[in-house]
Amino acid sequence: MADVFLSYAREDRAMAERVARGLDAMGLDTFWDTEIPPGKTWADYIEGKLSACRVVIVLWSEHSTKSQWVREEARMGRDHAKLIPAMIDNAPAPFGFGEVQAADLSSWNGNTNDPRWTRFASAVGQAAGVDISSARRPAPQPQFFAASAHTGSGSGEKLSPIGYVRKCLRLYANGKGRARRSEYWWWVLASSVALFVAAFIDSVLFGVNPYTNEPDTQLFSGVLGLGLIAPTISVMSRRFHDVGLSGWLVAAVFGAYILGGGVALEAEELGALIVILTAVAAIIVTVLPSKPGSNQYGPNPKGL
């Protein structure tokens, strides 16, 4: 007999698996894979599991609040006084379930040392009659070190400036995930300084064009600039992800720059206007704060 019955919408399966693993790690037996065996019906299988468990956890979300199956499972748990709901996004509980206090796991990233999780797991363990303090403990949370700073568990990503630059180089062309503001802007500063130094070397070695005030031959700055394109697009995409925007908008930003340069050949003022407006829009996005909690691109890099 499972200690816990976990009810969720199929769109929230990834979060349900995360919760189930967290409960299992604390010594609780969790039933959460509701695939009905051949020859069984929902009524005689799921209802049997619901009746036998000690706790019914419902993950309320935008999807689950609209699911008649989840609402029915929640009703059965409530009627048997063993319902413990948890909110995994900003959607309110459906009518009739608001009187049951719900845990807030909307920004939980899977860290079983998170105080929000431990409060929730303790309540579940108490309701299930399981002493989780003497149960098997969760595996140690991974720590990642970079330049004498590290990502502490539950406190979000905290790297040194060099650590952020190294991360951007490591994720050279990987635009998946999220990047906080400090990561993006330390990369911008570091790459700008590197380009300035490369241009200075070019001017010393090859001289400066008196009409453009640029090096006659942009060897080092040109090669470096090409090398910085991929990591710059990568970290900019992850910065867009962090505020809930698609990384493909970065392609639109670079496309607008190219368009503005082309238009400038025919109409200098119009081309300059396109470039300026695009730059302002990109800057506004990159200075926005992280979107709280997890989103479709991953957990909040600040751990919030």
Beta strands, then each sheet from edge to edge (+ up, - down):
strand 1: 4-7
strand 2: 30-31
strand 3: 55-60
strand 4: 83-87
strand 5: 103-104
strand 6: 145-146
strand 7: 149-150
sheet 1: 2+ 1+ 3+ 4+ 5+
sheet 2: 6+ 7-
end
